């Protein structure tokens, strides 16, 4: 029996930008090169009686795209993804800062 988890890991190595956006596109002489942050993990095992199991998962955050028009190259961020990360970060940072200030006052 082949190692199912290793095979699954090899197949999902192409996840990421392709999953979030697709391949790069050329439209009217402008090239769009997508950018995404991705990670995945898989595991598996078996016991002495031969019972085996495995599982895995992953996550992809579309960050934006590089836009190339002639010699000009610029990054266009995905505002929705930025807000999805920035809002919880700002809440945690504000909450932490208020607790630090409260602790320093004592």
Beta strands, then each sheet from edge to edge (+ up, - down):
strand 1: 25-27
strand 2: 30-46
strand 3: 52-69
strand 4: 72-77
sheet 1: 1+ 2- 3+ 4-
end
